[in-house]
Every structure is written in C-alpha cells, then in structure tokens.
C-alpha cells in the first residue's frame, strides 16, 4: 500500500527529558528556551532561515545559549515579518544533537509575525470531523470558536456554539484543531481568537466555513498520478481510487487542479473503484493540491485532497544537475603479520544479501545497478580498500589467513572481488563513473595537518593517486576529503599533487566562508582560494538530501515512495533555482549494509527514477562534468570543520582517543629520528606489494606504511564517544605503533659498543654496526654533542676524557612536530655507553639501550586503550 506523506522515524525515548518553548517580539526577535539539560553544559542553538517549514536551510548560524537559573536561553534576530526560522540544539558537553521529538532531521519551525495571518486549510474526515489548520502568530494562545449554520454565506445564524483551544505544531509551524463529528452535509462556520493579542481573526469580512462532507466513501491509499512530476505540455493520467463498502452507487466525481476542473459520472460497485481523468498540463509552474469531490444527487459524499501535483515550466531553463558521490571506504583489517582480523572487505563485496538469486555484496550491487541504468556518478574508492581487494586476489582462497573462523565463503567472496573490479573498470572506461582518489589510509587530514605532519598527507595523497591509477588506469583530478574534515592548508597540498577539486558539506562550511563573489547557496560550484592565491574547485553537498540518502531513503519498504521523495525534492530545487548543481555525497556501502532488507531495492528505485526523469529538467553528472559546465562562485577562509560540524568525533578529549593520537605522535617522532639517522627522507611515498600486505619492499618503507595505517580516521572515530565502536578499532593503531617502536628498538640494538681501548690521547670506542648500512648517531658528554657516522661492520672512534657517553638519534624539535618526548640538545636518547677508567678494575663496556622512557609510556597507553575499548559497543561492526 502507498502512503503519501513522509514516513516518520520513531522518536528517541530520551526526548522526554527536554522541554522547549519560545517567544517572538513584535519587532522580530525570537527567544528560545530549553529545559532538561544539566546546568554547566555548553549548549548551542543551531538555526537557519528556510523557505518553508522543514525546507533547506540558508544563513545557518550557531548561537551560544546561556543558563537563566531554570533553563538555557538565546535570543536571535531581528527578522523580517513572515520569515521562517528553523532551529535545533547541540549539547556540546554531552556531544548530543537535540531534534524535535528526538527524530533525525526534524527541527522546530516558527514563522516570525506571519503576514498571512489566518490562512486556513480544512479537511473533512470520513468520520464527519473537520481537521482545521491555520497560520497564527506563534506561540500565541489560539482559540477556535465555531457554530452550526445552514451554509457558507456571511450573516447566517449560528447554533450549538463551541470553542476549542488550538495546538501549535512546531514541525510545520501552524495551529491545528479537530472539531466534530457532525451530521453528514452539516455546514460549520468559525473564527479564531488570539488570546495573547486579544484579537479576532476573520476570513476577510466573513467567517471561515466548511461542510462536513462525510460518507462511507473514502480515498484508497493508491498514488493517483502516472508520474511524480509533469512538465507543461504533457498529459497527466489521474486515477482516483474510491473505496465503497456499500452496494452499487451512482455518483459524479469532480477533480480540480489549479485552474483545471473536470467532472465524470461513475457507477461505483462495492469495493475498490478507479475513476480516471486525463489532464492536459497547461497550468503555470507550481505545486498544486488537487481536490476531489464526489456527489450523489444533491449530497456531497466526499470532499478530499489528493497528493501534491508538481508542474514544471522548462522553457528557456537549464536542467538541475544531480551529482551523486559515493564514498567506498574500509580501513585496513590486516594485522602486521599479514593475518586478516576482520572480514568486512570480502563480506561486503560478496555476501551482504541475496539479489536476483545469488549472494552479492554492497560493492558488487552498486556496480551491477550502475551497469543497468543510464546514470552518471562519482565514486571514491579509498586506496586502502583497493589495496585489500588486490591483496585478496593475490592471496587467493588458499593463501587467505583469518584470525578465527571466517564467517563466509572466501572462495565466493574473492570471485566477487574479481567481478566487482571488472564491472567498475568498464564503467570508468565508458565515462559513466568518475573515480576520485583519497589519501591512502583515509586519514583525518585536518587533524594530521594541524599536528604538523603535512608531509605524511602529501605521501598518502601520492600513494592514493598511484593506487587509483594502477587499478583503473586514470589519473584522478578530484579527491574525497576523508570525513569532509577540511582546513585551508589542504588547498596547497592538493595542488601540489595535481588535485584540483573536492566535495565538502554545505552546512559545515558555507555559512562561515568569506565570499569573493556570489552568495551562500549549495547549488553552484565554488572556487576556494587560499591566502597565497592557490585555488581548488569545491562542490558543497546538499546536506538535507544527503542525510535523506544516508538515514531514510534506504529504510523504506515502498520503493515508489523512494522515487517520489527523490524526484519531487529535485523538482522543488528546479522551481527555485533552475540550473542548480545538487550534490549528494555519502558513504556508499553503509546505507546498504545497515538496511540489508530494504536497501538493495531502494537503490534500484533511485537509479530507475533518475533514468526515467533525466532529460528536460534533470540530468546526472560527475563531479568534473558539473564543475566544467556551470558558472562558479568564489570564497575564501573556509573554517576548519567536517560533515559533523566539528572534529569532536575524532579528537574530543576522551582518554582512548588521546591514547591513540599520543601513540601515533610518539611512533612518528622516533621513526623520523630513525629515518634521519639512516640518511633517508621522512614521509616517503611507500611502494606496496599486495601479495605482502601490509609490508613494503624494505624495512624503513614498511615502518612508514605502518605509521600511515595508524593515522587512519576510523580508529579514533570508533573509540569512545559518541560512537562507541568495537574494541578492535582502538587496538589496531596501537598494534601498528607498537610494531614501529619495537622494530626500531630491535634494529638499533644491532649497533653496540663492543669494547674500549685506552690510548695515550683518550679512548678508542670499538662499535659494531650490524645493520648492513651506515647510520648517523650523536654522542653526548659534558654538554657537548658529536655526530658520528657508523659504517657497516667495525668502527673505531677516538674520544678524549669521558668514560660515559649518551647515544642519540640526531633530531631537533623542528624535525618532529607534535613530539611526545622533547628532543634534547643532541636529539632523542637511545642508549648509554659507559666504561671504567684504566686505573680502575677492568670491566666490559655496558650499553643501556633505547626507549626506557618510551616503554613506560607505551605500556601505559596500551593498557589504557585496552581498558577503554572494552566499553560497551553501540554501533554495528560493519564499517
């Protein structure tokens, strides 16, 4: 069965703790109050201007709320009369968004001092009650005063006069009341009384009036139109479904759509009846609410409204361009020893659900449907995902090693990887799919950049480009910024590696940008320019539509409703802004993985609808096509933010997240020092062999690869609040950073003081270097530092005076931004070489090797992380 209204999600149980009120002044100020949040929290009023209730936001703002002794409050404005303002709340202390009735994407809506006060709609319900909706001056107390009359004319006497308090609905910003039931055909007149203003509201010089046109007839929940959107000049076929529980009935059915009106005689039988109309679509562009009336003789049996009827005028207008960007991402599930610890890459490729008689995964299904429908999309395949696909193919079913019992059919899943890659390669070759690249291990770039590790990002960007080219044979010109976590420093990095565009969230960035030309809208490409004059192109996603994709459309069992919601949303955008670029950007696998029963059919419906309606007013384009084909606005000074409106998901002071970032910083510090000692370049572009995943071609490259793995965004996202992912995600980066430090420690232990030979001028230190390559170290004594180069084999060093030398990796604070252990004058201490003077009893030299300080820190970090990640898991382990 069809439903015409948006299906609503179940409100969160926690909603009951909050109480929200507001007030509006005559000069346009809105004051908002919320109770139920503990005193001392940091609370933000997140608000914006909208064209209609629950519409897309513009002029988005965050206003800090203050505690007034009973609740939190903020005043915003002034606003022009008639302005629609929407708002929700963010409890920054608890990391909780507070939506209306606890439902995602619902917000409070209020029209400031409405200019259409008293605008009324009325619906006669089958049980002879009247549902009356009116525009009032919220939050005034509104009374509906009504009485029975003999018709709609002014001046008729009333009887059975009554009053009812009207209820304000913050979701739609209007007042409603239900009166009745009345006898069939009864006329009712009414007026409104605003108690706050002490003001009566009439319908011009008359009263409001409606007839209780109730009967056993009812409209069935069948969508009545053959299309969801029409263009002027088309013909619409309208089928009105009437449910008649009685016997044969002769009626006249009247249909009104704007200026169009037609009647048709019909003989209704018992049960469901369809009364068909052909409607020439010649009315002006707009969204109409058709009315259907059914009469038998002089009696009105039904007076009801149909779903909204969309009409577009395409004359001389550019089509809306829909740009869908799928982020296909999995972190590295392989341990340093090559064992797979999690099954999600092969499972999500081969076994998420059954489709057309065989098991397929989310990645393969996307490719199958894109091959079937004429739709252009952009996809970023995170290089670490491609790398794991390649590793599976290189290992084969027999070489696949899994930690425990693999919960699927690995042979089938590896075959699915082959099929999936082949399908995507063909789609890329045909131009239907544009491939975006990503920094290799999906790092949270804004935080990595702020830590001073920009060179790591450059390396991962180059590695990502190379992996994308190796798999698909194309050089990606656009990049997916992981988690849309962006700051202006990335402009230069992207340009340095030949990337000229990315995709970000409109709500997170556009309200806070400095506009060089144009004004705030998500519906155009932008030139984003930094302070040095370098620029990239950015598409900003439609946050509302992207969230519908992420959290709602794929949950629906009614695929026709999926099509209706999508196409009519795009039609509204077209009415307001023909030629708009509408960007939908989100995780490509999650809506399918988390909705395995409904998601596949809903994705099919989305592509089917886009194929059907593409043409005069709607086209699908890739990122590069949209940028090349549309005029651009220019902005600068984008804030540091992400799709989540901040970076708190990855760095919010939670001890488990701190432990991860500290472990990464410590491992990086010693790795930089170790690399410099070996005379190599830090942050190298690592060459990877999937057959040896996750190891590289040599020790140093392998260790840098381990560091890049540990910089991935998933580890901190899943650790602790607000996501509380599986404990494994908090352990994985610690495993890799430990592997770096342990390997450096073991390697340096092969450089040792073998003996000391006294001479007339001091001591000859006999140092054995078993590394097979030269290394530079610094020896410190008496406040002085001496750098020495130790060649492979035996080295003899002449020193004067001291019988104790501290051994360092020679780095300074500028070499290791974000350091944990501050480098000393000579660098990072790794050992002490001591011996006794000749006059004392002979004794062999001793060597206190590296990391006494580190080992204590690392042990504490590992223990802390191990404890924290054992906390309750509140999110699916699929990622």
LINBEL-V453759 format. One line per field, one symbol per residue. phi: phi as a letter, one per 20 degrees, with the letter a starting at -180 (. if undefined). psi: psi as a letter, one per 20 degrees, with the letter a starting at -180 (. if undefined). A space follows every 50 residues. Layout:
phi=???
psi=???
This chain:
phi=.eceeffdffffffgffdcdcbbcefenedddccdodgfnfecceebbec fagmefeclfbccfddedocbebbdcpfdfgnfeddbccceffemceddg lmdgmecfcbeflgedgngcccceegemededcbecefdgfddddcbecd reffnffdclfbcbfededffdmcdcbdcofdfgnfecdbcdceffelce ddemecefbbdfedaffbefedfedebebddgoedddddeededeeegbe cddddcclfebbcbfbdeefoecdddcddfecffgrdddfddccccmeee ebcbddggdecddefmdeffdeddceeebbffddfgenefdcefffffec bfaeclnbfcdffffgfffffedececdceeggffggffffffffmgfef dcfoefeadffgffffggffffffffffffnfceeeebggdlffgffgff fndgfffgffffffgfffffedmcefeccefgllecbfffgfffffdnec bbccefffdffdeeeebncfaedcfceddefenebcecedffffffffff ccgeeeeefffgfffffffffffffebgnfddddcagedfgefecfedgg fffgffffffffefqfdbcdcegfffffdcfceccblffeabgemadffd adnfgffgffffffffffgffffffffemdeflffeeddgfdgeedebgf fffffgffgfegfffffeemfedlfgfgffegffgfffffffffgffffe dbeeacdfcfdqcdeededdfnbfbdcddcblmdccecddegnecddecd nfdbcedcefccfffcgmfdefffgepefcacdcbefgfegfbffdceff mgffgffffffffffffffefgedbgffc
psi=qqqhqpqqqpqqhihiiqpprrqprhjjpppqqpqipqqiqoppoorrqq hrpkrpqrlpqpppqqpjhhrqqqpraqqqpipppqqaqonhgikpporp kjppiprqpppompilpipqqqpoqhjkqpoppqprnqkqppppprrpaj aiqqiqqqrlprqppqppohhikrqqqpqaqrqpipppqrrqoohhilpp ormdjarqqqpmnqriqqpqlppiqirhpqqpirppopooopooiaaqpp rpppppocippqqpqqoprpbpppoqqpopnjqrproqnqppppqocipo hporqrqqoppqojpjqqqpopopopoopprojprhjjpphqjhghgihi khrppliqprrhghgggghhhhqmpprpppophhggghghgghhgrhhip pqnboplanhgghhhhggggggghhghghijhpppqrqpgklqngggggh ijkhhhggghgghgggggghgijqopiqqoopjkoqrhhhgggghhjjpj qaprpghhghijrppgqaroqjkqqqpopaijiqqrqpppqohghhhggg ighiipiohhhggggghhghhgggghmqjqoopoprphhghggilhhhgg hhgghghgghghipdgipqprrghggghjqqqrprrlqroaahjiajhhi mjiphhgghghgggggghghhgggghhikrprlqoppqohijpkqairgg hghhggghgiiqhhghgioaqjhlaqhhhhhghhgghghgghggghghij oqogrpoqrhjcqopoppokijrqqprpppqkjqpppqoorpbpppppqp eqjppppqpnrrhhhmqkqgoppahibppirpoqrqqhirqpqqqqooar kggghgggggggggghghijrqpjqqip.
